[in-house]
């Protein structure tokens, strides 16, 4: 599903069912030795998807462990992102020659629990959600906002190595399937130019919402107001 909103230089593997065929690497197994069944299924299926994607790049899979903040630690020379929610598991991977950062997220196309929108949204974003909901009630725009911010964080963290709060980014979602996220805090310096935000794509279908940000390595050409990571 997610392939349709990705640039051609990345690969993906996703599934709507848990796949437990094929053993984990011993190092991966050790990470979830005490995990409950749901977590074990999510982790195992995501690692199986990751191995498939890595093979599509012509590389042999190796253990994918997790960093101190839970981020996947990709094999040398690769960059990627993992997501899972009820009914969906997905992985996107690229070489670091092609991509500098990737952030994907999947959520059910359902209304956020009460109070969550107010906790994650800036006032401008709450207005945007109300207006879009009147135009297209088939999409849960509050959930899509949450999904975009999750993708932003996943793309941000490998570059900045620090926390980014929900209110630290202002998202503008376009009904045509794209979004722009402007950082409200100073971004990291990349090749002497400061990162100012990200752009990405979104998709709603089959009861799911998917978002994807892919920052190409060629983005190191500065934009007029700073460095805007644009999905190509």
Backbone as a ProteinNet text record, in pm:
[ID]
protein_1_A
[PRIMARY]
XXXXXXXXXXXXXXXXXXXXXXXXXXXXXXXXXXXXXXXXXXXXXXXXXXXXXXXXXXXXXXXXXXXXXXXXXXXXXXXXXXXXXXXXXXXXXXXXXXXXXXXXXXXXXXXXXXXXXXXXXXXXXXXXXXXXXXXXXXXXXXXXXXXXXXXXXXXXXXXXXXXXXXXXXXXXXXXXXXXXXXXXXXXXXXXXXXXXXXXXXXXXXXXXXXXXXXXXXXXXXXXXXXXXXXXX
[TERTIARY]
81.3	0	84.4	188.2	264.3	350	374.2	460.3	411.7	279.2	222.9	254.2	300.9	334.1	484	563	707.9	778.5	895.5	976.7	1037.7	1081.8	1126.3	1257.3	1334.6	1465.4	1462.3	1344.3	1332.3	1255.6	1270.8	1198	1112.2	1008.8	918.4	870.8	824.9	758.8	653.7	530.1	425	327.1	248	153	38.6	-75.9	-191.1	-211.3	-121.7	-130.7	4	1.1	126.3	186.7	316.5	390.1	501.6	494.1	589.4	680.5	669.3	756.9	898.3	995.7	1133.3	1174.4	1280	1322.1	1392.2	1389.8	1464.8	1612.2	1697.1	1837.2	1844.4	1943	1953.2	1954.6	2021.3	2026.4	1887.9	1807.9	1671.2	1583.2	1599.6	1521.8	1547.9	1671.5	1705.5	1634.8	1609	1543.5	1398.6	1332.7	1190.4	1163.3	1264.5	1249.2	1140.5	1113.9	1012.2	887.4	879	766.1	639	525	395.9	366.7	263.2	233.9	213.9	138.7	112	240	324.4	450.5	541.4	543.6	627.2	583.6	452.6	403	439.9	421.4	455.7	603.5	686.1	830.9	876.2	829.4	873.2	829	704.2	655.3	731	757.7	832.8	972.9	1037.9	1173.7	1170.7	1068.3	1055.7	1036.5	951.9	933.9	1064.9	1138.7	1266.3	1363.4	1368.1	1459.9	1422	1293.7	1250.2	1292.4	1272.5	1308.1	1458.4	1536.2	1681.9	1730	1668.2	1706	1675.8	1569.3	1536.7	1645.4	1724	1837	1964.5	1953.3	2069.5	2162.4	2112.2	2192.5	2143.2	2234.4	2196.7	2153.1	2040.2	1991.8	2085.5	2089.5	2160.8	2066	2098.2	2007.9	1978.5	1852.3	1811.8	1771.3	1860.2	1836.6	1771.7	1754.9	1692.4	1787	1782.1	1862.7	1798.7	1860.5	1812	1672.8	1635.1	1501.9	1404.4	1443.6	1357	1367.3	1452.8	1465.3	1538.3	1499.3	1571.1	1712.1	1806.4	1945.7	1973	1980.4	1989.7	2133	2149.2	2284.1	2359.1	2489.7	2572.6	2535.9	2518	2488.5	2341.4	2254.5	2110.9	2039.2	1921.6	1835.2	1692.2	1610.8	1474.4	1382.4	1259.9	1159.7	1061.7	1007	915.6	786.7	674.7	548.5	462	378	279.1	160.2	43.3	-80	-171.8	-287.5	-380.9	-410.8	-375.6	-404.7	-302.7	-186.6	-86.5	51.9	149.7	292.2	365.6	455.4	525.9	667.5	754.3	894.7	935.5	1009.5	1064.6	1214.2	1294.1	1440.1	1500.2	1614	1689.9	1836.6	1921.3	2062.7	2084.3	2186.5	2216.8	2272.2	2312.5	2351.2	2229.6	2112.3	1989.5	1906.7	1899.9	1811.1	1886.3	1854.4	1916.7	1830	1699.1	1608.4	1476.7	1413.4	1283.7	1196.5	1070.8	975.9	841	790.4	658.5	573	442.3	351.6	220.6	154.4	24.5	-68	-192.9	-293.9	-428.1	-516.3	-651.4	-723.7	-806.1	-880.6	-1001.5	-971.4	-1072	-1044.6	-1149.3	-1136.1	-1041.4	-960.2	-872.3	-954.7	-901.9	-970.6	-990.9	-1092.5	-1126	-1006.6	-978.7	-872.4	-737.2	-718.5	-586.6	-557.4	-655.8	-631.6	-585.1	-652.2	-614.1	-472.6	-429.2	-295.8	-185.5	-216.4	-111	-112.9	-224.2	-241.2	-218.8	-160.2	-154.7	-289.5	-323.5	-454.3	-480.7	-378	-396	-432.3	-373	-399.7	-539.9	-587.7	-725.1	-824.4	-800	-886.9	-880.5	-761.6	-744.6	-822.4	-814.2	-885.2	-1035.8	-1088	-1231.8	-1273.4	-1196.2	-1230.1	-1222.5	-1117.7	-1102.9	-1210.8	-1251.8	-1355.7	-1488.3	-1514.8	-1636.7	-1630.5	-1509.2	-1493.5	-1497.5	-1427.7	-1417.1	-1430.9	-1553.3	-1574.8	-1532	-1495.8	-1451.5	-1312.3	-1236.5	-1101.5	-1105.8	-1047.2	-1036.5	-912.9	-935.3	-824	-748.4	-816.2	-744.3	-642.5	-682.9	-589.6	-478.1	-511.5	-409	-306.1	-351.2	-256.5	-160.6	-214.6	-129.9	-30	-77.4	6.5	120.4	90.5	196	302.6	259.7	357.7	444.8	388.9	470.3	575.9	538	634.8	743.6	704.1	802.4	905.1	858	951.6	1048.4	996.6	1082.9	1187.8	1152.3	1250.9	1348.3	1299.7	1378.6	1485	1448.7	1535.6	1674.2	1686.6	1822.3	1909.3	1847.3	1922.6	1959.4	1866.3	1885.2	1928.8	1891.2	1923.7	1869	1753.6	1689.8	1538.4	1468	1323.2	1261.2	1147.1	1067.6	923.7	868.1	733.2	627.8	503.3	394.4	376.2	398.2	379.3	503.9	607	730	729.2	616.8	605.6	464.4	454.7	326.5	301.3	191.4	162.4	51.3	72.9	-28.8	-60.7	-180.5	-221.3	-301.9	-264.7	-336.9	-428	-553.2	-647	-601.2	-511.7	-466.2	-369.6	-327.4	-240.2	-98.9	-74.4	58.1	44.9	156.5	158.2	294.6	295.5	419.6	427.4	543	562.7	675.5	642.4	741.3	783.4	913.1	964.9	943	900.2	881.8	998.1	1097	1219.6	1336.9	1455.5	1570.5	1601.5	1615.6	1652.2	1802.5	1847.6	1991.7	2056.7	2185.1	2260.9	2300.9	2270	2305.3	2387.6	2513.6	2603.1	2600.3	2602.4	2608	2477.5	2369.2	2239.6	2140.3	2057.8	1967.3	1838.8	1802.5	1678.6	1559.7	1463.8	1347.2	1216.9	1218.4	1094.6	1102.3	987.9	977.6	850.8	852.2	728.1	708.5	583.6	555.7	425.9	386	265.6	181.5	50.6	-37.6	-138	-193.6	-288.6	-389.7	-516.9	-621.6	-695.4	-710.6	-780.4	-779.4	-878.7	-889	-887.1	-947.2	-955.8	-828.7	-729.7	-600	-564.1	-477.4	-412.1	-262	-194.3	-49.2	15.3	129	205.9	351.3	417.3	557	635	752	850.6	977.9	1030	1159.8	1244.4	1350.8	1440	1557.2	1562.2	1670.9	1804.1	1909.8	2042.5	2074.4	2014.2	2038.6	1978.2	1905.5	1841.2	1942.9	2067.2	2167.3	2188.7	2113	2109.2	2015.6	2059.7	1977.2	1857.6	1745.4	1628.8	1640.6	1551.9	1562.6	1555.7	1466.7	1449	1520.9	1604	1672.3	1671.5	1665.2	1670.7	1537.2	1464.9	1336.1	1351	1325	1339.6	1215.7	1230.9	1116.9	1119.5	1008.3	998.3	991.4	1080.9	1083.8	1017
-121.4	0	126.1	127.5	250.3	284.7	186.9	208.7	323.6	344.1	444.9	587.8	609.5	746.1	760.9	673.5	677.3	713.5	777.9	803.1	671.6	666.4	539.9	485.6	566.5	519.7	452.6	434.7	360.4	232	135.5	9.3	-8.3	-88.6	-108.8	-252.6	-291.7	-420.1	-399.9	-435.5	-420.1	-536.9	-549.4	-659.9	-620.6	-681.8	-658.9	-773	-869.9	-984	-1008	-1061	-1096.1	-1218.2	-1209.1	-1317.6	-1359.9	-1482.6	-1530.1	-1639.2	-1667.8	-1767.3	-1711.1	-1790.1	-1742.7	-1690.4	-1743.5	-1707.8	-1573.1	-1510.9	-1388.4	-1420.7	-1322.4	-1337.5	-1348	-1419.8	-1433.6	-1298.9	-1200.2	-1068.3	-1003.7	-1026.1	-972.9	-1047.6	-1179	-1260.7	-1218.3	-1185.6	-1143.4	-1014	-927.9	-800.3	-818	-924.2	-940.8	-1068.5	-1118	-1244.5	-1237.8	-1118.5	-1103.5	-1030.4	-1012.4	-937.5	-1021.2	-952.3	-1019.7	-1054.2	-1134.9	-1186.5	-1079.8	-973.8	-868.5	-800	-765	-698.9	-791.3	-918.7	-1015.5	-1024.4	-1028.2	-1036.4	-911.7	-794	-669.1	-665.3	-697.7	-691.2	-790.2	-914.2	-1018.3	-987.6	-948.6	-917.3	-799.9	-697.4	-582.1	-621.8	-709.1	-752.5	-837.3	-918.8	-996.5	-902.9	-801.5	-702	-629.2	-594.5	-525.9	-611.3	-739.1	-828.1	-834.8	-840.6	-842.1	-714.1	-601.4	-473.8	-464	-506.5	-499.9	-586.9	-701.9	-788.2	-721	-641.7	-570.5	-470.8	-428.6	-338.8	-415	-547.7	-629.2	-654.2	-634.6	-654.5	-776.8	-842.2	-952.7	-897.9	-942.4	-891	-923.7	-834.4	-853	-814	-844.3	-807.9	-658.6	-624.3	-484.6	-465.6	-405.7	-384.2	-247.1	-207	-78.6	6.9	138.1	232.2	265.5	356.9	392.5	453	515.6	575.4	486.5	362	268.1	271.5	358.1	368.1	246.9	198.9	86.2	125.9	37.1	60.2	-16.3	56.1	-6.2	-48.6	-147	-185.4	-67.4	-73.2	35.6	68.3	196.3	241.2	245.8	204.7	204.5	296.9	343.1	424.7	377.3	381.5	332.5	374.7	322.6	351.5	235.5	215	103.8	158.7	99.2	135.5	12.1	13.7	-93.2	-39.8	-82.1	-53.1	-172.7	-169.7	-280.5	-300.9	-418.2	-450.6	-405.8	-356.1	-312.1	-312	-361.2	-351.6	-307.6	-211.5	-163.5	-118.5	-133.8	-93	-27.8	81.5	149.6	165.7	133.8	137.2	196.7	265.4	317.5	319.4	337.3	357.1	500.9	524.5	660.1	745.4	682.8	758.8	830	765.5	820.3	900.7	855.7	919	952.4	1068.9	1111.7	1081.4	1069.4	1039.2	988.6	899.8	845	838.8	876	862.6	818.6	705.4	658.8	630.3	635	598.7	548.8	461.1	407	413.5	449.9	459	413	362.9	334	464	460.6	580.1	596.4	627	642.2	768.8	823.1	943.5	920.3	1022	1012.8	1005.3	940.7	942.8	1086.4	1105.9	1238.9	1303.2	1426.5	1502.2	1493.2	1395.4	1378.3	1489.7	1528.7	1635.2	1762.7	1798.9	1919.8	1908.9	1787.7	1767.3	1774.7	1744.2	1736.9	1853.4	1927.5	2024.8	2167.5	2245.8	2390.3	2449.2	2571.4	2629.5	2631.3	2663.4	2665.6	2527.5	2424.6	2288.3	2243.1	2284.5	2250.1	2311.1	2435.7	2498.9	2422.8	2382.9	2308.7	2177.7	2106.2	1978.8	1999.9	2103.5	2130.7	2159.7	2242	2279	2158.8	2077	1960	1856.6	1845.3	1748.9	1783.6	1912.4	1954.7	1922.7	1930.3	1904	1755.4	1676.4	1532	1453.2	1425.2	1353.2	1206.8	1155.8	1016	996.3	1103.7	1096	1152	1079.8	1129.6	1218.7	1348.9	1443	1460.8	1443.1	1451	1338.5	1218.3	1105.1	1124.9	1182.3	1208.6	1308.6	1410.7	1504.8	1433.4	1347.3	1269.4	1185.7	1123.6	1037.1	1115.4	1235.1	1316.1	1354.3	1388.5	1429.3	1312.1	1192.5	1074.5	1054.1	1070.8	1058.7	1164.2	1286.1	1393.4	1356	1305.5	1270.9	1160.9	1061.4	951.3	998.6	1096.5	1152.3	1244.4	1317.1	1414.6	1349.8	1245.7	1196.7	1152.6	1076.4	1038.6	1157.6	1269.5	1389	1474.4	1487.1	1578.9	1508.6	1380.5	1301.8	1366.6	1431	1487.6	1487.2	1504.3	1497.3	1610.1	1581.8	1683	1664.4	1765.2	1754.9	1778.9	1740.7	1760	1906.6	1996.6	2139.2	2205	2126	2179.9	2178	2138.6	2134.7	2177.4	2259.3	2307.4	2240.5	2164.3	2083.7	2147.9	2152.7	2197.2	2078.7	2020.8	1904.6	1951.2	1901.8	1936.2	1819.8	1846.1	1738	1647.3	1698.4	1618.7	1507.9	1498	1387.1	1425.5	1553	1596.7	1675.8	1696.4	1781	1846.7	1957.4	2028.5	2049.4	2025.7	2039.9	2138.9	2250.5	2353.3	2341.7	2331.8	2323.8	2454.9	2446.2	2563.6	2581.2	2494.9	2501	2492.9	2537.9	2530.2	2386	2363.3	2231.8	2212	2089.2	2063.5	2125.5	2149.3	2196.9	2077.9	2086.8	1983.1	2047.8	2011.8	2071.2	2223.6	2275	2418.5	2492.5	2418.6	2480.8	2420.7	2506.6	2460.6	2402.1	2285.5	2221	2300.5	2332.6	2411.3	2332.1	2215.8	2139.6	2022.1	1959.3	1842.2	1853.5	1787.5	1767.2	1618.2	1577.8	1436.4	1411.4	1286.7	1244.3	1157.4	1155.1	1073.7	1000.6	895.3	810.9	757.7	756	695.8	592.9	472.5	366.8	237.7	154.2	24.6	37	144.1	162.9	212	252.8	295.9	435.5	500.5	624.7	600.6	633.9	617.3	750.9	778.9	899.3	861.9	937	906.5	1034	1042.8	1147	1077	1116.9	1067.2	1188.5	1206.4	1320.5	1275.7	1319.8	1277.2	1337.1	1265.9	1317.4	1444.3	1461.9	1581.9	1707	1694.1	1808.2	1906.6	1870.9	1958.6	2086.6	2105.9	2236.1	2326	2441.9	2521.4	2586.3	2589.9	2663.1	2808.6	2892.6	3036.3	3069.7	3003.8	3033.9	2933.6	2849.9	2748.8	2618.7	2509.4	2379.1	2309.8	2288.9	2222.4	2084.4	1981.4	1844.6	1807.6	1797	1773.5	1630.7	1560.6	1424.8	1432.3	1362.3	1365.8	1241.1
0	0	0	82.4	101	-20.6	-107	-222.8	-310.7	-314.8	-405.3	-363.9	-240.8	-197	-169.9	-232.3	-213.2	-342.2	-333.9	-453.4	-503.2	-627.7	-687.2	-633	-562.7	-517.4	-379.8	-322.8	-197.7	-223.6	-133.3	-144.2	-20.1	-32.6	79.9	84.1	201.2	220.6	327.5	297.6	397.6	390.9	493.1	502.4	594.5	572.9	660	758.8	756.2	846.6	912.6	1032.5	1099	1032.4	1008.3	944.6	1038.7	1082.4	1182.4	1127.9	998.5	938.3	926.2	961.3	957.8	1093.2	1145.5	1280.9	1283.7	1398.3	1419.4	1438.3	1415.6	1454	1606.2	1659.1	1805.3	1877.3	1819.6	1883.5	1889.1	1784.6	1783.1	1882.4	1886.3	1979.4	2122.8	2153.8	2289.5	2327.3	2228.8	2256.6	2301.5	2255.5	2286	2364.2	2430.4	2503.3	2609.5	2661.6	2765.5	2715.1	2584.5	2527.9	2528.2	2541.6	2533.7	2388.4	2365.9	2233.3	2128	2160.4	2062.6	2019.4	2114	2082.6	2001.7	2037.5	1964.4	1818.6	1793.6	1656.5	1577.3	1638.3	1570.2	1534.3	1632.3	1613.3	1506.9	1516.7	1424.2	1282.2	1264.9	1130.2	1070.3	1150.4	1100.3	1057.9	1134.5	1097.3	970.7	952.4	829.7	710.6	726.3	620	590.5	695	676.3	596.4	625.8	553.1	404.9	377.1	236.9	166.3	231.8	170.4	147.2	244.7	231.9	116.7	98.8	-14	-147.5	-152.6	-275.9	-313.8	-215.4	-241.6	-275	-282.6	-315.1	-198.4	-77.6	42.6	118.9	189.3	276.8	412.4	463.3	591.8	707.1	802.5	928.1	1041.1	1166.4	1276.7	1278.8	1301.1	1316.7	1461.5	1538.3	1680.1	1699.9	1823.5	1854.8	1936.6	1911.8	1987.2	2120.5	2194.3	2327.4	2325.7	2215.8	2205.6	2128.8	2104.3	2035.5	1884.8	1830.1	1685.6	1628.5	1509.6	1449.2	1408.4	1430.8	1393.4	1264.6	1155.4	1024.1	991.7	903.9	861.1	800.3	807.4	756.3	611.2	585.3	450.5	415.7	509.2	483.2	581.1	541	625.5	601.7	706.7	687.8	800.3	794.1	895.3	902.5	1022.2	1048.4	1108.4	1073.3	1137.4	1153.8	1254.7	1270.9	1349.1	1307.8	1379.4	1358.4	1416.2	1399.5	1251.2	1200.2	1060.6	959.3	1003.7	907.1	968.2	891.8	925.5	799.3	811.6	694.4	724.4	625	635.7	504.1	513.4	396.2	418.2	316.4	328.4	201.4	217	103.2	140.4	41.9	70.9	114.2	194.8	238	124.9	16.3	-102.2	-160	-149.8	-206.9	-106.7	18.5	116.4	243.7	300.9	425.5	546.5	527.1	637.6	580.8	656.2	616.9	741.7	727	836.7	782.9	828.8	785.6	908.5	889.7	998.2	940.7	1014.1	976.3	1096.1	1071.4	1175.6	1119.8	1203.1	1155.3	1121.7	1018.3	977.6	1070	1195.6	1299.4	1379.4	1437.7	1518.3	1635.9	1665.8	1781.5	1910.5	2013	2142.4	2191.3	2271.7	2321.3	2393	2358.7	2423.8	2356.8	2265.9	2204.4	2104.9	2024.5	1927.2	1996.1	2104.5	2176.9	2233.3	2263.2	2320.3	2216.4	2090	1988.3	1890.4	1882.6	1774.6	1820.3	1732.5	1749.1	1706.9	1750.5	1714.6	1564.7	1484.2	1339	1287.2	1347.4	1302.7	1340.5	1456.5	1494.4	1395.3	1354.5	1254.9	1122.4	1083	958.5	962.5	1073.3	1086.9	1074.2	1136.7	1127.2	983.3	914.3	776.8	682.4	696.3	610.3	638.9	764.3	800.9	735.2	715.6	647.3	498.1	440.5	297.6	265.7	348.4	321.7	451.9	490.6	616.3	612.1	492.8	483.5	541.7	557.5	615.6	756.8	851.4	988.6	994.8	975.7	963.4	1093.8	1206.7	1333.8	1344.4	1301.1	1302.6	1200.9	1085.9	984.9	1036.4	1110.9	1170.6	1264.1	1348.9	1439.2	1360.1	1253.3	1170.8	1106.1	1054.7	993.4	1095.8	1217.1	1318.7	1363.3	1362.8	1392.7	1284.1	1157.7	1048.7	1058.7	1094.2	1109.9	1216.2	1329.7	1436.1	1392	1319.9	1276.2	1176.2	1092.6	999.9	1071.7	1170.8	1246.1	1333.7	1405.6	1512.3	1463.8	1353.7	1310.4	1273.4	1236.1	1197.8	1318.9	1412.8	1525.6	1653.5	1668.4	1788	1914.5	1902.9	2021	2002.5	2112.2	2115.2	2033.3	1973	1903.9	1949.7	2015.5	2067.7	1960.9	1990.2	1894.6	1858.5	1954.8	1929.7	1870.2	1844.3	1786.8	1634.3	1576.7	1431.1	1392.5	1287.9	1236	1102	1094.9	976.3	894.3	763.4	668.6	578.3	594.8	516.2	396.4	278.3	156.1	117.6	79.7	47.3	-65.7	-152.4	-265.8	-232.9	-106.7	-69.7	-31.7	-3.3	40.6	170.3	236.4	355.6	369.2	439.9	470	619.7	676.4	820.5	845.2	910.3	940.9	1086.4	1108.1	1244.1	1316.8	1442.5	1527.2	1623.7	1611	1690.6	1594.1	1634.1	1543.6	1505.1	1376.4	1328.4	1328	1302.7	1299.5	1176.4	1185.7	1070.9	984.7	856.4	761	651	644.5	546	553.7	678.7	710.2	683.2	657	636.1	734.7	793.6	898.4	840.1	889.5	849	902.3	815.5	857	853.1	791.4	787.3	692.1	673.3	587.1	502.2	389.3	316.2	295.6	278.5	264.2	191.2	189.7	120.1	212.7	184.6	266.4	176.9	235.3	163.7	263.1	224.3	306.1	222.4	277.1	205.8	283.8	258.8	324.8	476.7	527.8	671.1	736.9	656.8	709.6	660.3	735.6	694.7	697.6	588.6	579.2	546.8	608.9	579	555.5	468.5	437.1	408.6	468.6	439.6	395	281.2	235.1	200	273.6	252.4	164.6	39.2	-48.8	-7.8	-32.6	2.1	-74	-190.5	-270.6	-209.5	-97.8	-34.3	22.3	24.6	83.1	3.8	-104.6	-169.7	-90	-38.6	50.9	-18.1	51.1	3.9	47	-1.8	23.1	172.6	244.5	386.9	476.9	421.4	500.8	424.8	493.9	429.1	450.6	342.7	350.1	288.9	367.9	320.3	240.1	109.7	21.3	-30	-17.1	-70.6	-221.6	-286.9	-434.4	-490.3
[MASK]
++++++++++++++++++++++++++++++++++++++++++++++++++++++++++++++++++++++++++++++++++++++++++++++++++++++++++++++++++++++++++++++++++++++++++++++++++++++++++++++++++++++++++++++++++++++++++++++++++++++++++++++++++++++++++++++++++++++++

